[in-house]
Amino acid sequence: MDVYNFSTMFPEYIVYEPILTEKSYYLRKQNKYVFLVNPKANKIEIKKAVESVFNVKVASVNTMNVHGKPTRRRMIEGKKPDTKKAIVKLAEGQSIGIFEGI
């Protein structure tokens, strides 16, 4: 059984990268940001990681597990990896500066 202690891990191991799509762009108007996160991280760990990396106050975190789609190249069948997305809502008046220029 794998036991992960994320409280001692770096926040970069929890929050991988932002997801920049049309839907995530429109969510920014509601002060929500979408990130690709570690599948084994929970909401509390994601909240602490975003607060420490971007120096903002997080109001809430919603997570979803995304199952990988089946793929096929000629005769070889495979599957894309399962991922986890987090929609992070920031407190009033907070924003993440790297998204402002987009």
Long-range contacts (C-beta under 8 A, 24 or more apart in sequence): 4-40, 6-38, 6-40, 6-41, 6-45, 7-45, 11-48, 11-49, 11-50, 11-52, 11-53, 12-53, 13-38, 14-38, 14-41, 14-45, 14-46, 14-49, 15-46, 15-49, 15-50, 15-53, 15-86, 18-98, 18-99, 19-85, 20-102, 25-102, 27-87, 28-99, 30-89, 31-89, 31-90, 31-92, 31-94, 31-95, 32-87, 32-88, 32-89, 32-90, 33-87, 33-88, 33-90, 33-96, 33-99, 34-85, 34-86, 34-87, 34-88, 35-85, 35-86, 35-88, 36-83, 36-84, 36-85, 37-63, 37-84, 37-85, 37-86, 38-84, 39-65, 39-82, 39-83, 39-84, 41-84, 43-86, 46-86, 46-88, 47-88, 50-88, 54-96, 54-97, 56-90, 56-91, 56-94, 56-95, 56-96, 57-90, 57-91, 57-94, 58-88, 58-89, 58-90, 58-91, 59-89, 59-90, 59-91, 59-92, 60-88, 60-89, 61-86, 61-87, 61-88, 61-89, 62-86, 62-87, 62-89, 63-87
